[in-house]
Amino acid sequence: MASLAQTRVLVIGGSSGIGEAVARRSAESGADVTIASRSADKLTLAAETIGHRVGTAVLDTGDNAAVERFFAENAAWDHLIISSAATARGGMRAMTLDDAYASMDSKFWGAYRAVRAARMVRGGTITLVSGFLSERPSAGATLQGAINSALEGLMRGLALELAPVRVNAVSPGMIDTPLWDDMPEARKRDLLTAAADNLPVGRVGRAGDIANAVHYLMITGFATGSVVRVDGGGAIA
């Protein structure tokens, strides 16, 4: 495992799921890690679970003034990972416009606001989390695919605009995270089992799988403008 010693890592959305796994992997690699999200309680619990003296920051990426204030009050970061998002599920006509606007604001504009305000060291990295629906659309998740595509397009432009900061994206497939906990347990189990049966690897992803990909992008100095898809073969199945 390559060391991240003497680097400062900020994980927005680090209080659960993929973000928490990224924070844990970074801390285990020697980084000084701060996790940020809207919930102070979730942050406290995640920090205790991760250990390694992880710092916390209550931050809502929907509040641009708060985002700008946070970055202005902190030293430049070596690595920024943005995995926070709240997107509605459902087809275009079934979803209200308010829910659609809120989804785009959360995942796309939230990331945009954070990157716009972020202070990064020269040669640092920014990693966005998109999703394989950008390449493999689903009739029941049209908006999510569009948002992921927009994020990846933004990432490629930022890799040029922000150079020598390296900007990349990780594109997960079906991952077993707390994202699905609002479903009844039996329905969640059936959903994940069906997804696993359709994947070449025979299982759904784990948050740690995505953390491995994020770590790779942080330590690989020749990677920028790249999308690393970690989907168990979902885009080709």
Sequence and secondary structure as in RCSB ss.txt:
>XXXX:A:sequence
MASLAQTRVLVIGGSSGIGEAVARRSAESGADVTIASRSADKLTLAAETIGHRVGTAVLDTGDNAAVERFFAENA
AWDHLIISSAATARGGMRAMTLDDAYASMDSKFWGAYRAVRAARMVRGGTITLVSGFLSERPSAGATLQGAINSA
LEGLMRGLALELAPVRVNAVSPGMIDTPLWDDMPEARKRDLLTAAADNLPVGRVGRAGDIANAVHYLMITGFATG
SVVRVDGGGAIA
>XXXX:A:secstr
    TT EEEEETTTSHHHHHHHHHHHHTT EEEEEES HHHHHHHHHHH TT EEEE  TT HHHHHHHHHHS 
 EEEEEE       S TTTS HHHHHHHHIIIIIHHHHHHHH  EEEEEEEEEE  GGGTS  TT HHHHHHHHH
HHHHHHHHHHHSTTSEEEEEEE SB SGGGTTS HHHHHHHHHHHHHTSTTSS B HHHHHHHHHHHHH TT  S
 EEEESTTTTT 
